[in-house]
Amino acid sequence: MRLRVEFTTEPFDLDEAPAHAVVAREVVEGAELDAVDVGPFGNTAEGGADAVLSAVDALLRRTLQAGATRVSLQVNVIADGER
């Protein structure tokens, strides 16, 4: 099964990336995922179910430790052939 996770961390800072946002980027870029798109207002990552779920676990733990006060995420199953 393939999954796609979309997530944001808060609080936002448009002038400089907060520590929790930097940590979030490090987590998803360091995970064994097939596709990662990191942006200022939303982030997505795709991969096998185990890789995505492991990345979500690390993402939640590490961003909260780094000062995130809210993490919003959505996980979707990707149908065969969908991208």
N, CA, C and O atoms as CSV, one atom per row, in Angstrom:
chain,resi,resn,atom,element,x,y,z
A,1,MET,N,N,0.850,-1.176,0.000
A,1,MET,CA,C,0.000,0.000,0.000
A,1,MET,C,C,0.898,1.243,0.000
A,1,MET,O,O,1.913,1.297,0.695
A,2,ARG,N,N,0.500,2.227,-0.790
A,2,ARG,CA,C,1.208,3.510,-0.830
A,2,ARG,C,C,0.361,4.564,-0.135
A,2,ARG,O,O,-0.867,4.555,-0.221
A,3,LEU,N,N,1.039,5.473,0.553
A,3,LEU,CA,C,0.360,6.541,1.277
A,3,LEU,C,C,0.942,7.897,0.904
A,3,LEU,O,O,2.103,8.015,0.511
A,4,ARG,N,N,0.107,8.908,1.040
A,4,ARG,CA,C,0.537,10.304,0.902
A,4,ARG,C,C,0.161,11.021,2.192
A,4,ARG,O,O,-0.979,10.930,2.648
A,5,VAL,N,N,1.121,11.735,2.780
A,5,VAL,CA,C,0.849,12.543,3.950
A,5,VAL,C,C,1.021,14.007,3.574
A,5,VAL,O,O,1.990,14.390,2.919
A,6,GLU,N,N,0.065,14.806,3.999
A,6,GLU,CA,C,0.144,16.257,3.856
A,6,GLU,C,C,0.166,16.820,5.267
A,6,GLU,O,O,-0.629,16.405,6.110
A,7,PHE,N,N,1.082,17.776,5.541
A,7,PHE,CA,C,1.189,18.270,6.906
A,7,PHE,C,C,1.671,19.712,6.961
A,7,PHE,O,O,2.317,20.216,6.042
A,8,THR,N,N,1.332,20.354,8.071
A,8,THR,CA,C,1.854,21.672,8.409
A,8,THR,C,C,2.181,21.675,9.894
A,8,THR,O,O,1.594,20.932,10.681
A,9,THR,N,N,3.132,22.527,10.259
A,9,THR,CA,C,3.453,22.726,11.666
A,9,THR,C,C,3.260,24.202,11.985
A,9,THR,O,O,3.448,25.066,11.128
A,10,GLU,N,N,2.889,24.472,13.210
A,10,GLU,CA,C,2.660,25.853,13.634
A,10,GLU,C,C,3.370,26.081,14.956
A,10,GLU,O,O,3.653,25.114,15.663
A,11,PRO,N,N,3.665,27.302,15.312
A,11,PRO,CA,C,3.225,28.556,14.710
A,11,PRO,C,C,4.052,28.913,13.472
A,11,PRO,O,O,5.206,28.510,13.325
A,12,PHE,N,N,3.414,29.683,12.592
A,12,PHE,CA,C,4.054,30.145,11.374
A,12,PHE,C,C,4.951,31.335,11.662
A,12,PHE,O,O,4.701,32.107,12.588
A,13,ASP,N,N,5.985,31.475,10.871
A,13,ASP,CA,C,6.833,32.665,10.887
A,13,ASP,C,C,7.250,32.891,9.452
A,13,ASP,O,O,8.031,32.116,8.901
A,14,LEU,N,N,6.736,33.950,8.839
A,14,LEU,CA,C,7.021,34.210,7.434
A,14,LEU,C,C,8.402,34.811,7.208
A,14,LEU,O,O,8.892,34.813,6.078
A,15,ASP,N,N,9.035,35.318,8.255
A,15,ASP,CA,C,10.353,35.927,8.102
A,15,ASP,C,C,11.485,34.914,8.167
A,15,ASP,O,O,12.490,35.061,7.472
A,16,GLU,N,N,11.328,33.886,8.997
A,16,GLU,CA,C,12.380,32.898,9.185
A,16,GLU,C,C,11.749,31.566,9.556
A,16,GLU,O,O,10.806,31.511,10.345
A,17,ALA,N,N,12.277,30.495,8.980
A,17,ALA,CA,C,11.727,29.170,9.284
A,17,ALA,C,C,11.962,28.832,10.752
A,17,ALA,O,O,13.105,28.824,11.208
A,18,PRO,N,N,10.882,28.551,11.506
A,18,PRO,CA,C,11.054,28.171,12.908
A,18,PRO,C,C,11.741,26.811,13.027
A,18,PRO,O,O,11.761,26.027,12.079
A,19,ALA,N,N,12.298,26.549,14.198
A,19,ALA,CA,C,13.023,25.291,14.426
A,19,ALA,C,C,12.170,24.074,14.099
A,19,ALA,O,O,12.669,23.113,13.515
A,20,HIS,N,N,10.895,24.098,14.464
A,20,HIS,CA,C,10.039,22.935,14.200
A,20,HIS,C,C,9.845,22.691,12.712
A,20,HIS,O,O,9.704,21.544,12.288
A,21,ALA,N,N,9.836,23.750,11.914
A,21,ALA,CA,C,9.705,23.591,10.464
A,21,ALA,C,C,10.984,23.012,9.860
A,21,ALA,O,O,10.927,22.188,8.948
A,22,VAL,N,N,12.118,23.440,10.366
A,22,VAL,CA,C,13.403,22.897,9.914
A,22,VAL,C,C,13.485,21.411,10.250
A,22,VAL,O,O,13.926,20.609,9.427
A,23,VAL,N,N,13.063,21.048,11.448
A,23,VAL,CA,C,13.064,19.643,11.867
A,23,VAL,C,C,12.130,18.828,10.981
A,23,VAL,O,O,12.479,17.719,10.576
A,24,ALA,N,N,10.961,19.352,10.676
A,24,ALA,CA,C,10.013,18.641,9.808
A,24,ALA,C,C,10.643,18.348,8.457
A,24,ALA,O,O,10.511,17.243,7.931
A,25,ARG,N,N,11.323,19.330,7.901
A,25,ARG,CA,C,11.994,19.135,6.605
A,25,ARG,C,C,13.062,18.050,6.729
A,25,ARG,O,O,13.159,17.182,5.862
A,26,GLU,N,N,13.857,18.086,7.784
A,26,GLU,CA,C,14.900,17.083,7.984
A,26,GLU,C,C,14.305,15.676,8.080
A,26,GLU,O,O,14.848,14.726,7.517
A,27,VAL,N,N,13.199,15.554,8.790
A,27,VAL,CA,C,12.569,14.241,8.966
A,27,VAL,C,C,12.121,13.670,7.625
A,27,VAL,O,O,12.462,12.533,7.297
A,28,VAL,N,N,11.366,14.434,6.850
A,28,VAL,CA,C,10.833,13.875,5.604
A,28,VAL,C,C,11.912,13.706,4.543
A,28,VAL,O,O,11.859,12.765,3.751
A,29,GLU,N,N,12.890,14.604,4.519
A,29,GLU,CA,C,13.958,14.455,3.530
A,29,GLU,C,C,14.895,13.308,3.890
A,29,GLU,O,O,15.542,12.748,3.005
A,30,GLY,N,N,14.983,12.947,5.163
A,30,GLY,CA,C,15.836,11.852,5.589
A,30,GLY,C,C,15.149,10.500,5.605
A,30,GLY,O,O,15.800,9.473,5.792
A,31,ALA,N,N,13.853,10.492,5.412
A,31,ALA,CA,C,13.087,9.240,5.425
A,31,ALA,C,C,13.194,8.545,4.067
A,31,ALA,O,O,13.567,9.156,3.065
A,32,GLU,N,N,12.861,7.272,4.060
A,32,GLU,CA,C,12.906,6.490,2.820
A,32,GLU,C,C,11.596,6.646,2.055
A,32,GLU,O,O,10.838,5.691,1.888
A,33,LEU,N,N,11.347,7.870,1.594
A,33,LEU,CA,C,10.118,8.189,0.877
A,33,LEU,C,C,10.416,8.382,-0.603
A,33,LEU,O,O,11.540,8.707,-0.985
A,34,ASP,N,N,9.394,8.177,-1.432
A,34,ASP,CA,C,9.568,8.274,-2.874
A,34,ASP,C,C,9.461,9.694,-3.392
A,34,ASP,O,O,10.095,10.043,-4.388
A,35,ALA,N,N,8.668,10.515,-2.725
A,35,ALA,CA,C,8.452,11.884,-3.182
A,35,ALA,C,C,8.248,12.782,-1.972
A,35,ALA,O,O,7.502,12.444,-1.052
A,36,VAL,N,N,8.917,13.927,-1.981
A,36,VAL,CA,C,8.791,14.903,-0.902
A,36,VAL,C,C,8.690,16.277,-1.526
A,36,VAL,O,O,9.484,16.631,-2.397
A,37,ASP,N,N,7.705,17.061,-1.077
A,37,ASP,CA,C,7.545,18.436,-1.525
A,37,ASP,C,C,7.345,19.297,-0.287
A,37,ASP,O,O,6.318,19.201,0.385
A,38,VAL,N,N,8.333,20.140,0.014
A,38,VAL,CA,C,8.295,20.978,1.203
A,38,VAL,C,C,8.106,22.417,0.765
A,38,VAL,O,O,8.860,22.924,-0.066
A,39,GLY,N,N,7.090,23.080,1.326
A,39,GLY,CA,C,6.816,24.468,0.981
A,39,GLY,C,C,6.497,25.277,2.219
A,39,GLY,O,O,6.409,24.727,3.317
A,40,PRO,N,N,6.322,26.587,2.054
A,40,PRO,CA,C,6.101,27.446,3.215
A,40,PRO,C,C,4.743,27.251,3.896
A,40,PRO,O,O,4.608,27.551,5.082
A,41,PHE,N,N,3.746,26.758,3.176
A,41,PHE,CA,C,2.404,26.645,3.753
A,41,PHE,C,C,1.868,25.219,3.786
A,41,PHE,O,O,0.765,24.987,4.280
A,42,GLY,N,N,2.618,24.283,3.277
A,42,GLY,CA,C,2.176,22.902,3.286
A,42,GLY,C,C,3.251,22.004,2.727
A,42,GLY,O,O,4.089,22.434,1.935
A,43,ASN,N,N,3.221,20.762,3.141
A,43,ASN,CA,C,4.237,19.803,2.765
A,43,ASN,C,C,3.566,18.480,2.436
A,43,ASN,O,O,2.553,18.123,3.038
A,44,THR,N,N,4.128,17.756,1.484
A,44,THR,CA,C,3.613,16.436,1.159
A,44,THR,C,C,4.771,15.456,1.035
A,44,THR,O,O,5.896,15.832,0.705
A,45,ALA,N,N,4.471,14.199,1.304
A,45,ALA,CA,C,5.439,13.135,1.131
A,45,ALA,C,C,4.673,11.868,0.773
A,45,ALA,O,O,3.552,11.652,1.235
A,46,GLU,N,N,5.292,11.037,-0.056
A,46,GLU,CA,C,4.663,9.793,-0.495
A,46,GLU,C,C,5.642,8.646,-0.371
A,46,GLU,O,O,6.857,8.827,-0.450
A,47,GLY,N,N,5.088,7.464,-0.176
A,47,GLY,CA,C,5.918,6.270,-0.137
A,47,GLY,C,C,5.118,5.082,0.328
A,47,GLY,O,O,3.896,5.142,0.466
A,48,GLY,N,N,5.826,4.008,0.567
A,48,GLY,CA,C,5.202,2.809,1.096
A,48,GLY,C,C,4.639,3.080,2.485
A,48,GLY,O,O,5.100,3.981,3.187
A,49,ALA,N,N,3.647,2.301,2.873
A,49,ALA,CA,C,2.951,2.537,4.137
A,49,ALA,C,C,3.907,2.551,5.326
A,49,ALA,O,O,3.815,3.445,6.167
A,50,ASP,N,N,4.814,1.592,5.418
A,50,ASP,CA,C,5.725,1.545,6.559
A,50,ASP,C,C,6.607,2.782,6.619
A,50,ASP,O,O,6.816,3.340,7.696
A,51,ALA,N,N,7.124,3.215,5.481
A,51,ALA,CA,C,8.004,4.386,5.449
A,51,ALA,C,C,7.245,5.653,5.824
A,51,ALA,O,O,7.756,6.478,6.580
A,52,VAL,N,N,6.042,5.814,5.308
A,52,VAL,CA,C,5.258,7.011,5.624
A,52,VAL,C,C,4.858,7.019,7.100
A,52,VAL,O,O,4.974,8.049,7.764
A,53,LEU,N,N,4.396,5.899,7.611
A,53,LEU,CA,C,3.976,5.856,9.011
A,53,LEU,C,C,5.154,6.066,9.963
A,53,LEU,O,O,4.996,6.708,11.002
A,54,SER,N,N,6.312,5.544,9.631
A,54,SER,CA,C,7.510,5.792,10.441
A,54,SER,C,C,7.896,7.260,10.396
A,54,SER,O,O,8.276,7.836,11.415
A,55,ALA,N,N,7.799,7.872,9.214
A,55,ALA,CA,C,8.128,9.296,9.077
A,55,ALA,C,C,7.135,10.148,9.867
A,55,ALA,O,O,7.537,11.130,10.490
A,56,VAL,N,N,5.851,9.795,9.854
A,56,VAL,CA,C,4.838,10.544,10.605
A,56,VAL,C,C,5.123,10.456,12.100
A,56,VAL,O,O,5.012,11.456,12.809
A,57,ASP,N,N,5.483,9.290,12.579
A,57,ASP,CA,C,5.823,9.133,13.993
A,57,ASP,C,C,6.990,10.053,14.363
A,57,ASP,O,O,6.917,10.791,15.346
A,58,ALA,N,N,8.048,10.005,13.584
A,58,ALA,CA,C,9.218,10.855,13.853
A,58,ALA,C,C,8.868,12.328,13.712
A,58,ALA,O,O,9.319,13.158,14.501
A,59,LEU,N,N,8.069,12.649,12.711
A,59,LEU,CA,C,7.657,14.033,12.481
A,59,LEU,C,C,6.919,14.591,13.691
A,59,LEU,O,O,7.230,15.688,14.155
A,60,LEU,N,N,5.957,13.856,14.198
A,60,LEU,CA,C,5.197,14.320,15.358
A,60,LEU,C,C,6.093,14.485,16.583
A,60,LEU,O,O,6.069,15.523,17.244
A,61,ARG,N,N,6.865,13.477,16.872
A,61,ARG,CA,C,7.718,13.521,18.066
A,61,ARG,C,C,8.737,14.661,17.994
A,61,ARG,O,O,8.890,15.429,18.944
A,62,ARG,N,N,9.421,14.760,16.873
A,62,ARG,CA,C,10.534,15.714,16.778
A,62,ARG,C,C,10.063,17.156,16.621
A,62,ARG,O,O,10.684,18.064,17.174
A,63,THR,N,N,8.971,17.391,15.873
A,63,THR,CA,C,8.516,18.783,15.717
A,63,THR,C,C,7.917,19.313,17.015
A,63,THR,O,O,8.093,20.486,17.340
A,64,LEU,N,N,7.213,18.467,17.757
A,64,LEU,CA,C,6.678,18.914,19.047
A,64,LEU,C,C,7.813,19.214,20.027
A,64,LEU,O,O,7.744,20.181,20.785
A,65,GLN,N,N,8.847,18.389,20.009
A,65,GLN,CA,C,10.012,18.653,20.860
A,65,GLN,C,C,10.731,19.938,20.447
A,65,GLN,O,O,11.357,20.597,21.277
A,66,ALA,N,N,10.638,20.289,19.172
A,66,ALA,CA,C,11.319,21.480,18.648
A,66,ALA,C,C,10.472,22.750,18.778
A,66,ALA,O,O,10.878,23.813,18.307
A,67,GLY,N,N,9.304,22.647,19.410
A,67,GLY,CA,C,8.518,23.840,19.676
A,67,GLY,C,C,7.228,24.009,18.906
A,67,GLY,O,O,6.553,25.026,19.066
A,68,ALA,N,N,6.861,23.047,18.075
A,68,ALA,CA,C,5.568,23.156,17.383
A,68,ALA,C,C,4.452,23.124,18.426
A,68,ALA,O,O,4.488,22.333,19.369
A,69,THR,N,N,3.468,23.991,18.240
A,69,THR,CA,C,2.313,23.996,19.133
A,69,THR,C,C,1.110,23.313,18.482
A,69,THR,O,O,0.102,23.043,19.135
A,70,ARG,N,N,1.237,23.041,17.185
A,70,ARG,CA,C,0.172,22.356,16.455
A,70,ARG,C,C,0.785,21.691,15.232
A,70,ARG,O,O,1.604,22.287,14.533
A,71,VAL,N,N,0.385,20.462,14.985
A,71,VAL,CA,C,0.764,19.754,13.769
A,71,VAL,C,C,-0.525,19.249,13.148
A,71,VAL,O,O,-1.259,18.474,13.762
A,72,SER,N,N,-0.794,19.686,11.941
A,72,SER,CA,C,-1.987,19.234,11.223
A,72,SER,C,C,-1.528,18.287,10.130
A,72,SER,O,O,-0.592,18.590,9.391
A,73,LEU,N,N,-2.188,17.138,10.026
A,73,LEU,CA,C,-1.795,16.228,8.962
A,73,LEU,C,C,-2.977,15.431,8.457
A,73,LEU,O,O,-3.984,15.244,9.141
A,74,GLN,N,N,-2.814,14.975,7.245
A,74,GLN,CA,C,-3.814,14.138,6.591
A,74,GLN,C,C,-3.059,13.028,5.880
A,74,GLN,O,O,-2.062,13.286,5.206
A,75,VAL,N,N,-3.523,11.810,6.023
A,75,VAL,CA,C,-2.903,10.670,5.362
A,75,VAL,C,C,-3.934,10.054,4.411
A,75,VAL,O,O,-5.068,9.774,4.801
A,76,ASN,N,N,-3.524,9.851,3.176
A,76,ASN,CA,C,-4.400,9.253,2.158
A,76,ASN,C,C,-3.754,8.037,1.541
A,76,ASN,O,O,-2.539,7.997,1.351
A,77,VAL,N,N,-4.564,7.045,1.230
A,77,VAL,CA,C,-4.104,5.905,0.459
A,77,VAL,C,C,-4.071,6.330,-1.006
A,77,VAL,O,O,-5.016,6.929,-1.520
A,78,ILE,N,N,-2.970,6.008,-1.657
A,78,ILE,CA,C,-2.814,6.348,-3.085
A,78,ILE,C,C,-3.228,5.120,-3.904
A,78,ILE,O,O,-2.682,4.029,-3.739
A,79,ALA,N,N,-4.194,5.327,-4.779
A,79,ALA,CA,C,-4.652,4.228,-5.648
A,79,ALA,C,C,-3.578,3.921,-6.667
A,79,ALA,O,O,-2.779,4.787,-7.023
A,80,ASP,N,N,-3.562,2.669,-7.141
A,80,ASP,CA,C,-2.597,2.264,-8.173
A,80,ASP,C,C,-2.657,3.212,-9.357
A,80,ASP,O,O,-3.735,3.526,-9.861
A,81,GLY,N,N,-1.501,3.662,-9.793
A,81,GLY,CA,C,-1.421,4.552,-10.951
A,81,GLY,C,C,-1.633,6.026,-10.625
A,81,GLY,O,O,-1.387,6.872,-11.484
A,82,GLU,N,N,-2.081,6.366,-9.415
A,82,GLU,CA,C,-2.313,7.760,-9.024
A,82,GLU,C,C,-1.008,8.388,-8.595
A,82,GLU,O,O,-0.167,7.723,-7.992
A,83,ARG,N,N,-0.833,9.632,-8.893
A,83,ARG,CA,C,0.326,10.412,-8.453
A,83,ARG,C,C,-0.090,11.809,-8.175
A,83,ARG,O,O,0.738,12.634,-7.790
